[in-house]
Amino acid sequence: MRSTSAATALAVLFGSAALSVVSAGSASAVTTTIGSPEGIVVNDSLKRVFVGDDTNDRIVAFDYNGNRVDSVSGIDGIFDLALSDDGGTLYAAARGSHEIVALDAATLDVKARYPVAATTGPLYLEYAGGKVWFTYAAGAEGDLGSIDPAVDPAGGTDPVSLGQLPLRNTGVSAAGFLDTDPSAPGLLAIGASDFYDPSKGLMAVVDVSGATPRLVASQQSGVEYVNDIELVPGAPQVLVDGTFRHAYADGKFTATGAYPSGRDADIAPNGLVAQLGESQVAVYRPDTAKPIRTYAADTSDLAWAPDSSRIFALVTSPGGYTFKALTDPARSVPTLSVNAPATATRAKQLTVTGKITATVPFPTGTELTVTRTDLESPSGKTLPPVTVKADGGYSFTDTPSAGGKVTYKVAYAGDADHLPAGASDSVEVSRASTSLTLNNNGKLYNYGTDVKFSAHLGTTYKNRSVSIYADPFGSDKGKKLIKTGKVNSSGDISAWVDMTRDTTVTAVFSGDSRYKPKTVTSTAYARVKISTAVTKHYKTAKIGSTSYYWFHKNTDPLLTTTMSYYPGRKQRFDLQVYYQGAWHSGDSRYFPLGTDGKSAVQLGAPGESGIRARMRSVYVNGSSGDSVNSTTYGSWKYLYFSN
């Protein structure tokens, strides 16, 4: 136990430390970017993952779901992290300030600082045998040091010990990588490459459980380009660069195999290997050549959860790296295919084939579920399960009772070694054709006539409904449903349309499970409404059997036409004069309608008597400014000029 006086002295010593802690609170869902990841450790009791960020001189704590929960800054040149065996203390190597900082893992408060007299470092950290072990470089060679947290510096004893590597004259200048394994307490793996000549290196296993480190095995000849070393749980082996396996015994290493080429790796307590490769993380079972599964992720560093349930990775993102949990690492991801014929005949048997494969073989007798979705079973109907063959292939037959699009979905529920998988394919199953007719096509009606449109539906299976739509000409009006329902016992259904414009009427049968959809159209036409009022005459009287408006020869007749309005519409004004026993066209001109549908034309006085004239207003489809009605002629108005 630390004495009160010693605790007080330490409080004074470390109270001025330049570290700031962000108070822990509720987990933040905001993405935290790590500038340059240096060290990642997992604390299972706190369910936290600690990540060193060299760019920002800080440690960030995440929960198991990837949410940031805490952080501490002010660690100069952070390079690696380690946890005490009980998970209570987090150690950080600060190469910039040449010290190792001990923090409370729960609060990230500083507990102690340990200065390290090193030219380079401290760099890599591990906790083993009750001590913190670190690598550093002093002079021309890399070396090993330790910190004994049980030693109180206030008592005059330095807890930091240097020169602990039980190898001399290695000739390797760089500080080595370290690794420990909870299943082999007291063992420490060391791997290093020379800073100036990476083809020169060493690997060693050291027993650090005693008072001084004891060399278990070492090798320098043939060791080159070491970028990572891992102790293999449950076996006297190391894994170098995430690729090469070496067994150690009698002080020596023997190559025992390799995984496909990788960069480095981390090994789970259950022996699964998570290997970093080119833009992916691959997970292997021990001593196998084919990965259980791969994750597409350009990853800088990773660490296993202590229960081997997931991998925590630092994945490349804009501006740095983001923390991500890779789940289900021990379960292979199946590839499942379904192949149905493109077309088929209703009520005739068809065959569906497919295949399911995975990096981990499936047990004999594996079954897949099959669901058929069609017009009669839109929510799906379960078909008998299908058994997978030894090569992963399968096939089944079915006789679809419904036509149209029929979809077969095949699914695998998953097991301890495989994730669930599903796939589907569709087949277009034939349906019979039915008849559908609609009357009044091509007919012409006066403006405002109520017209009855009747559709007749032929033979169908279950659906006897028809929908009728009206689509008046013109961009200002859209297609509108005017009637939907079942046809009567004769197969008929009717709807009324107010014919104020040319109109396309559509009847739609949506189809059923045995008969195809059917659509028919009927286009009917509507005249415009035209009337012309004549003013400034002094009387009306007949000439022969025709009634005339009588004007004095010096009076200008005013002819006001009213026509059903449409934006931009014009009326054509036709004028004819009677002479030599016949009517002769004098002029035809277009005059715009006002928004009230009126157009007034002053004809002009002829100045002589005995003249007979007539005029009419005409709507001309296309020439009158629009094409929403059919050409319509107004009635002639007869004019006579007297003295």
RAPECOR-V437052 format. One record per residue. N is the residue number from 0. RES is the residue in three letters. PSI is psi in whole degrees, 0 to 359 (999 if undefined). NEAR is the number of other C-alpha atoms within 10 Angstrom. D_LAST is the distance of its C-alpha to the last C-alpha in Angstrom with 1 decimal. Layout:
BEGIN
N_RES_PSI_NEAR_D_LAST / N_RES_PSI_NEAR_D_LAST
END
This chain:
BEGIN
0_MET_141_4_137.0 / 1_ARG_138_10_135.8 / 2_SER_160_9_137.5 / 3_THR_318_9_135.5 / 4_SER_321_10_136.7 / 5_ALA_319_14_135.6 / 6_ALA_320_13_132.1 / 7_THR_318_10_131.7 / 8_ALA_318_13_132.7 / 9_LEU_323_17_130.2 / 10_ALA_320_14_127.5 / 11_VAL_318_11_128.2 / 12_LEU_318_12_128.5 / 13_PHE_357_14_125.2 / 14_GLY_334_12_123.2 / 15_SER_9_8_121.9 / 16_ALA_138_13_120.7 / 17_ALA_58_10_117.3 / 18_LEU_139_17_115.7 / 19_SER_136_15_112.7 / 20_VAL_131_16_112.0 / 21_VAL_122_14_108.6 / 22_SER_138_13_109.3 / 23_ALA_139_14_109.0 / 24_GLY_210_9_106.3 / 25_SER_151_10_104.0 / 26_ALA_138_14_103.3 / 27_SER_132_14_100.4 / 28_ALA_358_11_97.9 / 29_VAL_134_9_96.8 / 30_THR_130_11_97.9 / 31_THR_126_16_100.8 / 32_THR_128_19_101.2 / 33_ILE_123_25_104.7 / 34_GLY_304_19_104.9 / 35_SER_102_20_108.2 / 36_PRO_130_26_110.1 / 37_GLU_91_24_113.8 / 38_GLY_134_23_115.6 / 39_ILE_126_23_114.5 / 40_VAL_153_21_116.7 / 41_VAL_129_24_116.1 / 42_ASN_106_23_117.5 / 43_ASP_328_13_117.5 / 44_SER_324_11_118.8 / 45_LEU_350_13_116.0 / 46_LYS_49_14_113.5 / 47_ARG_152_24_112.6 / 48_VAL_125_25_112.2 / 49_PHE_133_23_113.1 / 50_VAL_129_27_111.6 / 51_GLY_136_30_112.7 / 52_ASP_99_25_110.0 / 53_ASP_323_21_111.6 / 54_THR_320_15_108.3 / 55_ASN_10_17_108.0 / 56_ASP_53_20_111.7 / 57_ARG_167_24_111.3 / 58_ILE_132_27_112.1 / 59_VAL_133_22_109.3 / 60_ALA_130_26_110.0 / 61_PHE_153_24_107.8 / 62_ASP_178_19_108.0 / 63_TYR_345_21_108.3 / 64_ASN_0_16_104.5 / 65_GLY_7_22_103.9 / 66_ASN_138_20_102.9 / 67_ARG_130_24_104.3 / 68_VAL_343_19_106.6 / 69_ASP_164_23_108.6 / 70_SER_160_20_109.5 / 71_VAL_137_21_111.9 / 72_SER_173_19_111.6 / 73_GLY_13_16_113.9 / 74_ILE_112_27_116.1 / 75_ASP_108_20_116.6 / 76_GLY_47_25_116.2 / 77_ILE_137_33_116.3 / 78_PHE_328_24_117.6 / 79_ASP_164_26_118.8 / 80_LEU_155_27_119.3 / 81_ALA_154_25_122.0 / 82_LEU_144_23_122.6 / 83_SER_160_20_126.0 / 84_ASP_326_15_127.3 / 85_ASP_358_8_126.4 / 86_GLY_4_16_122.9 / 87_GLY_336_15_123.4 / 88_THR_133_22_123.4 / 89_LEU_130_23_121.0 / 90_TYR_138_24_122.4 / 91_ALA_130_29_120.3 / 92_ALA_121_31_121.6 / 93_ALA_93_27_120.3 / 94_ARG_335_23_121.3 / 95_GLY_317_15_119.7 / 96_SER_4_15_122.0 / 97_HIS_59_22_124.8 / 98_GLU_164_23_125.2 / 99_ILE_128_28_124.7 / 100_VAL_129_20_122.9 / 101_ALA_129_23_123.7 / 102_LEU_151_20_121.0 / 103_ASP_121_15_120.8 / 104_ALA_332_21_118.7 / 105_ALA_327_17_117.2 / 106_THR_344_16_116.1 / 107_LEU_21_24_116.3 / 108_ASP_145_18_118.4 / 109_VAL_131_22_121.0 / 110_LYS_324_17_124.5 / 111_ALA_159_18_126.4 / 112_ARG_135_18_126.2 / 113_TYR_104_18_128.7 / 114_PRO_141_16_128.9 / 115_VAL_118_24_129.7 / 116_ALA_83_16_131.5 / 117_ALA_147_19_129.8 / 118_THR_315_14_128.5 / 119_THR_127_18_125.7 / 120_GLY_188_26_124.7 / 121_PRO_153_32_125.3 / 122_LEU_277_26_123.0 / 123_TYR_142_25_123.3 / 124_LEU_147_29_124.5 / 125_GLU_155_23_126.0 / 126_TYR_123_25_127.9 / 127_ALA_145_25_131.1 / 128_GLY_30_18_134.6 / 129_GLY_8_17_133.6 / 130_LYS_160_21_132.6 / 131_VAL_124_20_129.6 / 132_TRP_141_26_130.0 / 133_PHE_155_28_128.1 / 134_THR_154_29_128.2 / 135_TYR_176_28_128.2 / 136_ALA_133_23_129.4 / 137_ALA_109_17_132.2 / 138_GLY_227_11_133.2 / 139_ALA_351_15_133.0 / 140_GLU_150_17_132.9 / 141_GLY_155_27_130.9 / 142_ASP_181_26_132.8 / 143_LEU_137_24_132.8 / 144_GLY_170_21_133.0 / 145_SER_160_23_133.1 / 146_ILE_131_20_132.6 / 147_ASP_102_15_134.6 / 148_PRO_342_16_132.5 / 149_ALA_345_11_135.7 / 150_VAL_127_14_137.2 / 151_ASP_116_16_136.5 / 152_PRO_340_14_136.3 / 153_ALA_340_13_137.4 / 154_GLY_1_8_140.8 / 155_GLY_357_8_141.3 / 156_THR_131_9_140.7 / 157_ASP_122_14_137.7 / 158_PRO_349_16_135.8 / 159_VAL_127_20_134.5 / 160_SER_131_14_136.7 / 161_LEU_171_18_135.9 / 162_GLY_40_16_137.5 / 163_GLN_354_17_137.5 / 164_LEU_120_20_136.7 / 165_PRO_39_16_139.9 / 166_LEU_135_13_139.4 / 167_ARG_154_9_140.4 / 168_ASN_48_8_139.5 / 169_THR_332_16_136.4 / 170_GLY_6_15_134.8 / 171_VAL_117_23_131.4 / 172_SER_334_23_129.7 / 173_ALA_150_23_126.8 / 174_ALA_139_26_126.9 / 175_GLY_164_29_126.8 / 176_PHE_151_22_124.6 / 177_LEU_154_25_126.0 / 178_ASP_150_23_125.7 / 179_THR_170_22_127.4 / 180_ASP_121_21_127.3 / 181_PRO_333_14_127.8 / 182_SER_350_14_129.7 / 183_ALA_69_16_132.2 / 184_PRO_140_16_132.9 / 185_GLY_354_19_134.8 / 186_LEU_144_22_133.6 / 187_LEU_126_26_131.5 / 188_ALA_140_25_129.9 / 189_ILE_132_25_129.5 / 190_GLY_135_28_127.7 / 191_ALA_153_28_127.1 / 192_SER_148_27_126.2 / 193_ASP_139_23_127.4 / 194_PHE_322_17_124.8 / 195_TYR_334_10_125.5 / 196_ASP_87_13_126.3 / 197_PRO_345_17_124.6 / 198_SER_354_14_126.6 / 199_LYS_122_21_129.6 / 200_GLY_191_25_129.6 / 201_LEU_158_23_131.5 / 202_MET_146_24_131.2 / 203_ALA_154_25_133.5 / 204_VAL_128_27_134.1 / 205_VAL_136_19_136.0 / 206_ASP_114_20_137.7 / 207_VAL_21_22_137.0 / 208_SER_342_16_138.4 / 209_GLY_195_10_141.7 / 210_ALA_325_7_142.8 / 211_THR_149_11_141.9 / 212_PRO_140_17_139.6 / 213_ARG_130_17_141.3 / 214_LEU_124_17_140.0 / 215_VAL_315_19_139.4 / 216_ALA_150_18_138.0 / 217_SER_159_22_136.7 / 218_GLN_136_17_135.5 / 219_GLN_324_17_134.6 / 220_SER_128_10_135.0 / 221_GLY_3_10_131.9 / 222_VAL_120_17_129.8 / 223_GLU_154_18_126.7 / 224_TYR_46_19_123.2 / 225_VAL_120_22_123.7 / 226_ASN_357_16_120.5 / 227_ASP_148_22_121.3 / 228_ILE_139_28_124.2 / 229_GLU_137_26_124.3 / 230_LEU_135_27_127.1 / 231_VAL_121_27_126.6 / 232_PRO_136_20_127.1 / 233_GLY_8_13_129.9 / 234_ALA_147_12_131.3 / 235_PRO_71_14_133.4 / 236_GLN_158_21_130.5 / 237_VAL_155_27_128.1 / 238_LEU_122_26_124.7 / 239_VAL_131_24_123.9 / 240_ASP_28_22_120.3 / 241_GLY_12_26_119.0 / 242_THR_308_21_120.3 / 243_PHE_128_17_124.0 / 244_ARG_133_23_126.5 / 245_HIS_126_19_130.1 / 246_ALA_148_17_132.9 / 247_TYR_140_21_135.7 / 248_ALA_146_12_139.4 / 249_ASP_36_8_142.7 / 250_GLY_4_12_141.1 / 251_LYS_163_14_138.9 / 252_PHE_143_20_135.4 / 253_THR_127_12_134.6 / 254_ALA_130_13_131.1 / 255_THR_5_14_130.1 / 256_GLY_183_14_126.6 / 257_ALA_150_17_123.0 / 258_TYR_164_19_119.6 / 259_PRO_151_15_116.7 / 260_SER_133_14_116.2 / 261_GLY_189_20_114.9 / 262_ARG_305_15_115.0 / 263_ASP_184_22_116.7 / 264_ALA_170_25_116.9 / 265_ASP_143_26_117.9 / 266_ILE_131_24_119.9 / 267_ALA_160_21_119.4 / 268_PRO_332_18_122.4 / 269_ASN_5_16_122.0 / 270_GLY_351_17_122.3 / 271_LEU_140_21_118.6 / 272_VAL_122_30_117.8 / 273_ALA_111_26_114.5 / 274_GLN_133_26_114.1 / 275_LEU_128_28_111.7 / 276_GLY_201_21_110.3 / 277_GLU_105_13_107.4 / 278_SER_28_14_104.4 / 279_GLN_160_16_106.0 / 280_VAL_124_26_108.6 / 281_ALA_137_23_110.7 / 282_VAL_126_25_113.0 / 283_TYR_146_23_116.1 / 284_ARG_157_17_118.8 / 285_PRO_134_15_122.3 / 286_ASP_35_14_123.4 / 287_THR_161_13_120.4 / 288_ALA_348_12_118.2 / 289_LYS_129_14_114.9 / 290_PRO_148_22_113.0 / 291_ILE_313_22_112.3 / 292_ARG_164_21_108.8 / 293_THR_151_18_107.1 / 294_TYR_130_15_104.6 / 295_ALA_99_12_102.1 / 296_ALA_123_20_102.9 / 297_ASP_102_18_103.9 / 298_THR_139_22_106.7 / 299_SER_317_19_109.0 / 300_ASP_159_21_111.5 / 301_LEU_165_27_112.1 / 302_ALA_145_22_114.5 / 303_TRP_148_25_115.2 / 304_ALA_145_21_115.1 / 305_PRO_335_17_118.7 / 306_ASP_9_10_117.9 / 307_SER_18_18_116.4 / 308_SER_341_14_113.2 / 309_ARG_165_18_110.9 / 310_ILE_133_22_110.8 / 311_PHE_124_23_109.6 / 312_ALA_152_25_108.0 / 313_LEU_110_24_106.5 / 314_VAL_138_23_103.6 / 315_THR_135_18_101.8 / 316_SER_168_15_98.5 / 317_PRO_125_8_96.3 / 318_GLY_1_10_98.5 / 319_GLY_234_16_101.8 / 320_TYR_150_22_102.9 / 321_THR_152_20_102.0 / 322_PHE_134_27_104.3 / 323_LYS_138_19_103.8 / 324_ALA_123_19_105.7 / 325_LEU_113_17_106.1 / 326_THR_164_13_106.7 / 327_ASP_50_17_108.5 / 328_PRO_338_26_110.5 / 329_ALA_1_22_113.0 / 330_ARG_126_20_110.4 / 331_SER_150_24_109.1 / 332_VAL_107_21_105.4 / 333_PRO_153_21_104.8 / 334_THR_120_14_102.3 / 335_LEU_131_20_100.7 / 336_SER_150_20_98.5 / 337_VAL_130_20_96.7 / 338_ASN_106_17_95.4 / 339_ALA_154_20_93.4 / 340_PRO_153_14_91.7 / 341_ALA_322_10_88.1 / 342_THR_159_15_87.0 / 343_ALA_164_21_88.7 / 344_THR_132_18_88.1 / 345_ARG_143_20_87.9 / 346_ALA_12_15_91.0 / 347_LYS_145_11_93.0 / 348_GLN_140_12_95.8 / 349_LEU_164_17_95.4 / 350_THR_133_13_97.9 / 351_VAL_135_16_97.5 / 352_THR_170_14_100.0 / 353_GLY_185_18_100.8 / 354_LYS_145_16_103.5 / 355_ILE_130_22_104.8 / 356_THR_158_16_106.9 / 357_ALA_160_19_108.5 / 358_THR_338_16_111.2 / 359_VAL_123_18_113.3 / 360_PRO_151_14_114.1 / 361_PHE_148_20_112.9 / 362_PRO_154_10_115.5 / 363_THR_138_10_116.1 / 364_GLY_9_11_113.9 / 365_THR_133_15_111.1 / 366_GLU_149_17_108.1 / 367_LEU_142_20_104.4 / 368_THR_149_16_101.9 / 369_VAL_130_20_98.8 / 370_THR_133_17_95.5 / 371_ARG_129_20_92.7 / 372_THR_128_18_89.1 / 373_ASP_188_21_86.4 / 374_LEU_333_17_83.4 / 375_GLU_338_15_85.8 / 376_SER_71_13_88.1 / 377_PRO_336_11_85.9 / 378_SER_357_11_88.7 / 379_GLY_142_16_91.2 / 380_LYS_129_14_93.9 / 381_THR_127_14_97.5 / 382_LEU_168_14_99.1 / 383_PRO_143_12_102.9 / 384_PRO_159_15_104.4 / 385_VAL_140_16_105.3 / 386_THR_136_17_108.7 / 387_VAL_138_20_108.9 / 388_LYS_174_16_111.0 / 389_ALA_327_13_113.7 / 390_ASP_6_11_111.4 / 391_GLY_353_16_108.7 / 392_GLY_161_15_106.5 / 393_TYR_163_19_105.2 / 394_SER_155_16_103.0 / 395_PHE_159_15_101.7 / 396_THR_156_10_99.7 / 397_ASP_151_15_96.9 / 398_THR_99_13_94.6 / 399_PRO_127_18_91.2 / 400_SER_341_17_89.7 / 401_ALA_146_22_86.4 / 402_GLY_185_25_84.0 / 403_GLY_203_25_82.0 / 404_LYS_120_15_83.5 / 405_VAL_125_24_87.2 / 406_THR_132_18_89.2 / 407_TYR_117_24_93.0 / 408_LYS_126_20_94.5 / 409_VAL_135_22_98.1 / 410_ALA_148_21_100.0 / 411_TYR_129_19_103.5 / 412_ALA_342_12_104.6 / 413_GLY_163_16_107.0 / 414_ASP_194_11_110.6 / 415_ALA_335_9_113.1 / 416_ASP_353_19_112.8 / 417_HIS_142_23_109.2 / 418_LEU_159_17_105.8 / 419_PRO_157_16_103.3 / 420_ALA_152_17_101.0 / 421_GLY_151_18_97.9 / 422_ALA_164_16_95.5 / 423_SER_162_18_93.0 / 424_ASP_154_16_91.1 / 425_SER_152_20_88.3 / 426_VAL_139_20_87.7 / 427_GLU_110_17_84.5 / 428_VAL_137_23_85.4 / 429_SER_149_19_83.3 / 430_ARG_152_19_81.0 / 431_ALA_162_16_79.3 / 432_SER_147_15_75.5 / 433_THR_169_17_73.3 / 434_SER_148_14_69.9 / 435_LEU_125_21_66.8 / 436_THR_160_18_63.3 / 437_LEU_130_22_59.9 / 438_ASN_180_17_56.9 / 439_ASN_13_16_53.1 / 440_ASN_130_15_53.5 / 441_GLY_357_12_50.3 / 442_LYS_152_12_48.1 / 443_LEU_133_15_44.5 / 444_TYR_154_19_43.3 / 445_ASN_156_16_40.2 / 446_TYR_131_21_40.3 / 447_GLY_7_15_42.8 / 448_THR_133_14_44.5 / 449_ASP_116_13_48.2 / 450_VAL_135_14_50.2 / 451_LYS_118_12_53.8 / 452_PHE_127_20_55.9 / 453_SER_130_16_59.3 / 454_ALA_147_22_62.3 / 455_HIS_125_18_65.3 / 456_LEU_134_24_68.8 / 457_GLY_207_14_71.5 / 458_THR_135_14_75.3 / 459_THR_182_19_76.8 / 460_TYR_288_12_80.1 / 461_LYS_327_11_79.7 / 462_ASN_121_16_76.3 / 463_ARG_23_20_73.5 / 464_SER_144_18_71.0 / 465_VAL_140_25_67.6 / 466_SER_139_21_65.3 / 467_ILE_129_26_61.5 / 468_TYR_147_19_59.5 / 469_ALA_133_23_55.7 / 470_ASP_91_18_54.4 / 471_PRO_146_25_50.7 / 472_PHE_149_20_49.3 / 473_GLY_142_15_48.8 / 474_SER_347_7_51.4 / 475_ASP_353_8_50.8 / 476_LYS_140_9_52.3 / 477_GLY_177_11_55.7 / 478_LYS_135_14_57.6 / 479_LYS_137_13_58.5 / 480_LEU_124_14_60.9 / 481_ILE_345_15_59.2 / 482_LYS_137_15_62.0 / 483_THR_142_17_65.7 / 484_GLY_181_12_68.3 / 485_LYS_144_14_70.4 / 486_VAL_160_19_68.9 / 487_ASN_185_13_69.4 / 488_SER_339_8_71.9 / 489_SER_358_9_69.6 / 490_GLY_15_16_69.2 / 491_ASP_151_18_65.6 / 492_ILE_142_23_63.9 / 493_SER_156_21_60.2 / 494_ALA_149_17_57.9 / 495_TRP_141_15_54.3 / 496_VAL_128_17_51.8 / 497_ASP_110_15_48.4 / 498_MET_84_22_46.3 / 499_THR_348_22_44.0 / 500_ARG_165_24_45.0 / 501_ASP_137_25_46.7 / 502_THR_135_23_50.3 / 503_THR_122_18_53.8 / 504_VAL_134_26_56.1 / 505_THR_133_22_59.8 / 506_ALA_132_28_62.7 / 507_VAL_126_20_66.2 / 508_PHE_120_23_69.6 / 509_SER_354_15_72.1 / 510_GLY_170_25_75.0 / 511_ASP_193_20_78.4 / 512_SER_350_24_82.0 / 513_ARG_348_24_81.7 / 514_TYR_139_22_78.0 / 515_LYS_157_17_75.9 / 516_PRO_155_18_72.8 / 517_LYS_136_17_69.5 / 518_THR_133_17_66.0 / 519_VAL_154_15_62.8 / 520_THR_155_20_59.1 / 521_SER_124_18_55.9 / 522_THR_118_20_52.5 / 523_ALA_157_22_49.5 / 524_TYR_150_24_45.9 / 525_ALA_133_23_43.1 / 526_ARG_168_24_39.4 / 527_VAL_166_25_37.4 / 528_LYS_126_17_35.3 / 529_ILE_135_21_31.5 / 530_SER_146_15_28.5 / 531_THR_128_19_25.0 / 532_ALA_135_11_22.9 / 533_VAL_130_16_19.1 / 534_THR_168_13_17.7 / 535_LYS_8_14_14.7 / 536_HIS_159_18_12.5 / 537_TYR_346_10_11.6 / 538_LYS_170_10_13.0 / 539_THR_141_14_14.9 / 540_ALA_158_12_15.0 / 541_LYS_145_12_16.7 / 542_ILE_109_11_15.9 / 543_GLY_231_7_19.3 / 544_SER_0_7_21.8 / 545_THR_134_8_20.0 / 546_SER_130_14_18.4 / 547_TYR_152_21_15.2 / 548_TYR_125_22_13.8 / 549_TRP_129_21_10.1 / 550_PHE_148_23_8.4 / 551_HIS_150_21_5.5 / 552_LYS_339_18_5.6 / 553_ASN_15_15_8.2 / 554_THR_137_18_10.2 / 555_ASP_114_18_13.5 / 556_PRO_141_21_14.6 / 557_LEU_120_16_18.3 / 558_LEU_114_20_20.6 / 559_THR_117_17_24.1 / 560_THR_134_23_26.9 / 561_THR_126_19_30.2 / 562_MET_145_24_33.1 / 563_SER_132_20_36.9 / 564_TYR_148_16_38.2 / 565_TYR_141_19_40.9 / 566_PRO_129_13_41.9 / 567_GLY_7_12_40.0 / 568_ARG_145_23_37.6 / 569_LYS_150_26_34.2 / 570_GLN_146_25_31.3 / 571_ARG_126_19_29.8 / 572_PHE_111_20_26.0 / 573_ASP_132_18_25.0 / 574_LEU_133_20_21.5 / 575_GLN_150_19_20.6 / 576_VAL_143_17_17.8 / 577_TYR_123_14_17.7 / 578_TYR_157_11_18.2 / 579_GLN_34_6_20.8 / 580_GLY_12_6_21.5 / 581_ALA_159_8_22.6 / 582_TRP_134_14_21.9 / 583_HIS_133_14_22.9 / 584_SER_131_13_24.0 / 585_GLY_312_13_22.2 / 586_ASP_150_11_24.3 / 587_SER_119_15_26.9 / 588_ARG_154_11_28.1 / 589_TYR_135_18_30.6 / 590_PHE_136_18_29.9 / 591_PRO_153_17_32.9 / 592_LEU_145_21_33.3 / 593_GLY_172_17_34.5 / 594_THR_344_13_37.7 / 595_ASP_4_11_35.8 / 596_GLY_11_18_34.4 / 597_LYS_149_20_30.8 / 598_SER_114_20_28.5 / 599_ALA_130_17_25.0 / 600_VAL_126_14_22.6 / 601_GLN_120_11_19.5 / 602_LEU_323_13_17.4 / 603_GLY_140_12_15.3 / 604_ALA_136_14_11.7 / 605_PRO_334_14_11.0 / 606_GLY_3_14_9.0 / 607_GLU_156_12_7.3 / 608_SER_167_14_5.4 / 609_GLY_8_11_8.0 / 610_ILE_133_16_10.3 / 611_ARG_135_19_12.9 / 612_ALA_162_21_15.4 / 613_ARG_152_21_18.4 / 614_MET_158_23_21.0 / 615_ARG_156_22_24.4 / 616_SER_140_30_27.3 / 617_VAL_137_23_30.7 / 618_TYR_124_28_34.2 / 619_VAL_116_21_36.3 / 620_ASN_122_15_40.1 / 621_GLY_316_13_41.5 / 622_SER_340_14_38.3 / 623_SER_17_18_36.8 / 624_GLY_351_17_39.7 / 625_ASP_176_17_42.2 / 626_SER_36_18_43.8 / 627_VAL_350_21_44.6 / 628_ASN_171_25_42.1 / 629_SER_152_21_41.1 / 630_THR_131_17_37.8 / 631_THR_132_18_35.1 / 632_TYR_128_17_31.6 / 633_GLY_169_20_29.0 / 634_SER_152_14_26.6 / 635_TRP_140_15_23.3 / 636_LYS_126_18_20.2 / 637_TYR_134_21_17.1 / 638_LEU_140_20_13.6 / 639_TYR_135_22_10.3 / 640_PHE_124_23_7.0 / 641_SER_180_15_3.8 / 642_ASN_999_10_0.0
END
